[in-house]
């Protein structure tokens, strides 16, 4: 969201393994060996059939989070300059997030994609190079989505596939169309909006960003938060924000794809 106001199925075992790995990492986070950390409170497995579109900024429905529960999401990465700092901040507090990756960036930095997943985070998809999808033909838009997914899958698994092992997608700039929404729903890919965001596509100081984000959090009390791991001010702000969550009774919820017999609570 740089300018925002701007075929084949992988084996089911791969998707299940990713979900189980993410769950295991989240469980470790909940029992973080470092005292005084925020930790991940719980893991939720999202079923695209039940929740095809979530995020109150774009849709009437969102995830059924409890008061003071937040989902951390990051767009547009990975970036070698800033994503490692975001990952370090998350790891220090034993929490996990969902990263909606641009395929072109994933292709340039596959090691970072694998690190995101190895750290226990969830990898979602954000097209190949972040176009405004409603402004191009349906065919080109579909190619953009599939190309991005294939690049992310290649970076993660060494196999380029248009069907994602984690069926989570976010539209660039939240710009969707009925045809594209229907297409993704028919493919059982959940579309993520956000419940609120930090507006970090605007250059600001980490202090300004923290104040803005906390104000919106106090107003919303819970929800899916959008940030960008490509922004230096966000990477600098994140440790302070995570400590704020810890000190003020907030709980981080980690999302994973639905997998049979995963043991995670299903949505």
C-alpha positions as CSV (number, residue, x, y, z in Angstrom):
1,X,0.0,0.0,0.0
2,X,2.8,2.3,-1.0
3,X,0.5,5.1,-2.2
4,X,-2.7,4.5,-0.3
5,X,-4.9,7.7,0.2
6,X,-2.8,5.5,-3.2
7,X,-2.2,-24.7,-11.5
8,X,-1.8,-26.7,-9.5
9,X,-2.6,-27.6,-5.9
10,X,0.4,-28.2,-3.7
11,X,0.0,-31.4,-1.8
12,X,-2.4,-31.0,1.1
13,X,0.3,-32.3,3.4
14,X,2.3,-29.1,2.8
15,X,-0.5,-26.9,3.8
16,X,-1.1,-28.9,6.9
17,X,2.6,-29.0,7.8
18,X,2.7,-25.2,7.5
19,X,-0.3,-24.8,9.7
20,X,1.1,-27.2,12.3
21,X,4.5,-25.5,12.2
22,X,2.9,-22.1,12.8
23,X,0.8,-23.5,15.6
24,X,3.8,-25.1,17.3
25,X,5.7,-21.8,17.0
26,X,2.7,-19.9,18.5
27,X,2.5,-22.4,21.3
28,X,6.1,-21.9,22.1
29,X,5.5,-18.1,22.1
30,X,2.7,-18.5,24.6
31,X,5.2,-20.3,26.9
32,X,8.0,-17.9,26.0
33,X,11.1,-18.7,28.1
34,X,11.7,-15.0,28.6
35,X,9.7,-13.6,31.5
36,X,7.7,-10.4,30.9
37,X,7.2,-10.8,27.2
38,X,3.9,-10.2,25.4
39,X,3.5,-13.7,23.9
40,X,1.0,-15.0,21.5
41,X,-2.3,-15.6,23.3
42,X,-3.9,-18.0,20.9
43,X,-3.9,-19.5,17.4
44,X,-6.9,-19.3,15.1
45,X,-7.3,-21.4,12.0
46,X,-9.3,-19.4,9.4
47,X,-11.6,-21.2,7.1
48,X,-12.2,-19.2,3.8
49,X,-15.5,-20.9,3.4
50,X,-16.8,-19.3,6.6
51,X,-14.8,-16.1,6.5
52,X,-14.2,-15.3,2.8
53,X,-13.7,-11.5,3.4
54,X,-12.8,-9.9,6.7
55,X,-11.8,-6.4,7.8
56,X,-14.3,-3.6,8.7
57,X,-12.5,-1.0,6.6
58,X,-13.6,-2.9,3.5
59,X,-16.3,-5.4,4.5
60,X,-19.2,-5.7,6.9
61,X,-17.6,-8.7,8.6
62,X,-14.4,-9.2,10.5
63,X,-12.8,-12.0,12.6
64,X,-14.6,-12.7,15.9
65,X,-11.9,-11.3,18.2
66,X,-12.5,-10.7,21.9
67,X,-12.1,-7.3,23.5
68,X,-8.4,-6.3,23.6
69,X,-7.4,-9.0,21.0
70,X,-5.4,-7.9,18.0
71,X,-4.0,-9.5,14.8
72,X,-0.8,-8.0,13.5
73,X,-0.4,-7.9,9.8
74,X,2.3,-6.4,7.6
75,X,2.2,-5.6,3.8
76,X,4.6,-5.1,0.9
77,X,7.7,-7.0,2.1
78,X,10.0,-8.5,2.3
79,X,12.6,-5.8,2.5
80,X,16.2,-6.6,3.5
81,X,16.5,-3.1,5.1
82,X,13.5,-3.3,7.4
83,X,11.9,-6.7,7.6
84,X,14.7,-8.3,9.7
85,X,14.1,-5.5,12.3
86,X,10.4,-6.2,12.3
87,X,11.1,-9.9,12.7
88,X,13.5,-9.3,15.6
89,X,10.9,-7.1,17.4
90,X,8.3,-9.8,17.1
91,X,10.7,-12.6,18.2
92,X,11.8,-10.6,21.2
93,X,8.2,-10.4,22.5
94,X,7.4,-14.0,21.3
95,X,4.6,-12.9,19.0
96,X,3.7,-13.8,15.5
97,X,2.1,-11.9,12.6
98,X,0.8,-12.4,9.1
99,X,2.9,-11.0,6.2
100,X,1.2,-10.2,2.9
101,X,4.1,-10.3,0.5
102,X,4.6,-8.8,-2.9
103,X,5.7,-11.5,-5.2
104,X,8.4,-9.5,-6.9
105,X,10.0,-8.8,-3.5
106,X,9.7,-12.4,-2.5
107,X,11.5,-13.4,-5.7
108,X,14.3,-11.0,-5.0
109,X,14.6,-12.1,-1.3
110,X,13.6,-15.7,-0.9
111,X,15.8,-16.1,2.1
112,X,13.7,-13.5,3.9
113,X,10.5,-15.2,2.9
114,X,11.8,-18.5,4.4
115,X,12.9,-16.6,7.5
116,X,9.5,-15.1,8.0
117,X,7.9,-18.6,7.9
118,X,10.7,-20.2,10.0
119,X,10.1,-17.7,12.7
120,X,6.6,-19.0,13.0
121,X,4.8,-16.2,11.1
122,X,2.2,-16.7,8.4
123,X,2.8,-15.8,4.8
124,X,-0.1,-14.3,2.8
125,X,-0.2,-12.8,-0.7
126,X,-0.4,-9.3,-2.1
127,X,0.0,-9.6,-5.9
128,X,3.2,-9.6,-8.0
129,X,4.0,-5.9,-8.1
130,X,1.2,-4.0,-6.3
131,X,-1.0,-2.6,-9.1
132,X,-4.5,-1.2,-8.8
133,X,-6.3,-4.4,-9.8
134,X,-9.7,-2.8,-10.7
135,X,-8.0,-0.5,-13.2
136,X,-6.7,-3.4,-15.3
137,X,-8.5,-6.2,-17.1
138,X,-9.9,-9.2,-15.2
139,X,-7.4,-11.4,-17.1
140,X,-4.4,-9.2,-16.2
141,X,-5.6,-8.9,-12.6
142,X,-5.9,-12.6,-12.3
143,X,-2.4,-13.0,-13.7
144,X,-1.1,-10.5,-11.1
145,X,-2.7,-12.5,-8.3
146,X,-1.4,-15.8,-9.6
147,X,2.1,-14.5,-10.4
148,X,2.4,-13.1,-6.9
149,X,1.2,-16.3,-5.3
150,X,3.5,-18.4,-7.5
151,X,6.5,-16.3,-6.5
152,X,5.8,-16.5,-2.8
153,X,5.3,-20.3,-3.1
154,X,8.6,-20.7,-5.0
155,X,10.4,-18.7,-2.4
156,X,8.9,-20.8,0.4
157,X,8.9,-24.3,-1.1
158,X,10.8,-24.3,-4.3
159,X,7.6,-24.9,-6.3
160,X,5.8,-22.2,-8.2
161,X,2.1,-22.8,-7.8
162,X,-0.8,-20.5,-8.4
163,X,-2.7,-22.2,-5.6
164,X,-1.4,-20.9,-2.2
165,X,-0.5,-23.2,0.6
166,X,-1.8,-20.4,2.8
167,X,-5.0,-19.1,1.2
168,X,-4.8,-15.5,2.5
169,X,-4.8,-12.5,0.2
170,X,-4.9,-8.8,0.5
171,X,-5.7,-6.4,-2.3
172,X,-3.2,-3.6,-3.0
173,X,-4.6,-0.4,-1.5
174,X,-7.7,-2.5,-0.6
175,X,-8.9,-1.9,-4.1
176,X,-11.1,-4.8,-5.1
177,X,-13.9,-5.5,-7.5
178,X,-17.0,-7.8,-7.3
179,X,-15.5,-10.0,-10.1
180,X,-12.2,-10.4,-8.3
181,X,-13.9,-11.0,-4.9
182,X,-16.0,-13.7,-6.5
183,X,-13.0,-15.2,-8.2
184,X,-11.0,-15.5,-4.9
185,X,-14.0,-16.8,-3.0
186,X,-14.5,-19.5,-5.7
187,X,-10.9,-20.5,-5.2
188,X,-11.4,-20.6,-1.4
189,X,-8.9,-17.8,-0.8
190,X,-9.8,-15.5,2.1
191,X,-9.5,-11.8,1.4
192,X,-8.1,-9.7,4.3
193,X,-8.9,-6.1,4.7
194,X,-8.1,-4.5,8.1
195,X,-10.1,-3.1,11.0
196,X,-7.7,-0.2,11.3
197,X,-4.3,0.9,10.2
198,X,-1.5,3.1,11.2
199,X,-1.2,5.1,7.9
200,X,2.5,4.4,7.7
201,X,2.5,5.0,4.0
202,X,2.9,8.6,5.1
203,X,6.3,9.5,6.3
204,X,6.4,10.3,10.0
205,X,8.5,9.8,13.0
206,X,8.2,6.6,15.0
207,X,6.9,8.7,17.9
208,X,4.2,10.2,15.7
209,X,3.3,6.8,14.4
210,X,3.1,5.2,17.9
211,X,0.7,8.0,19.1
212,X,-1.5,7.6,16.0
213,X,-1.7,3.8,16.3
214,X,-2.4,3.8,20.1
215,X,-5.2,6.3,19.6
216,X,-6.8,4.2,16.9
217,X,-6.4,1.1,19.0
218,X,-8.0,2.7,22.0
219,X,-11.0,3.6,19.8
220,X,-11.3,0.2,18.2
221,X,-10.3,-1.9,21.3
222,X,-9.6,-4.9,19.1
223,X,-9.1,-5.9,15.5
224,X,-6.9,-6.6,12.5
225,X,-4.1,-4.0,12.4
226,X,-2.4,-3.1,9.1
227,X,1.3,-2.0,9.1
228,X,4.1,-2.2,6.6
229,X,7.3,-4.0,7.3
230,X,8.9,-2.0,4.4
231,X,8.8,1.3,6.4
232,X,11.7,2.3,8.5
233,X,9.6,4.3,10.9
234,X,7.3,1.3,11.5
235,X,10.3,-1.0,12.2
236,X,11.6,1.6,14.7
237,X,8.2,2.0,16.3
238,X,7.2,-1.6,16.6
239,X,9.2,-2.5,19.8
240,X,7.5,0.3,21.7
241,X,4.1,-0.7,20.4
242,X,4.5,-4.3,21.4
243,X,5.6,-3.2,24.9
244,X,2.4,-1.0,25.0
245,X,0.3,-4.0,24.1
246,X,2.0,-6.0,26.9
247,X,1.6,-3.3,29.5
248,X,-2.0,-2.5,28.8
249,X,-3.6,-5.9,28.7
250,X,-3.8,-6.6,25.0
251,X,-3.5,-10.1,23.5
252,X,-2.0,-11.1,20.1
253,X,-3.9,-13.6,18.1
254,X,-1.9,-15.6,15.4
255,X,-3.8,-16.6,12.2
256,X,-3.0,-19.9,10.4
257,X,-4.8,-21.6,7.5
258,X,-7.4,-24.2,8.3
259,X,-5.9,-27.7,8.2
260,X,-7.6,-31.1,9.1
261,X,-7.1,-32.1,12.7
262,X,-4.9,-29.1,13.2
263,X,-6.0,-28.6,16.8
264,X,-6.3,-24.9,16.4
265,X,-9.6,-23.2,17.0
266,X,-11.4,-23.0,13.7
267,X,-13.1,-19.9,12.4
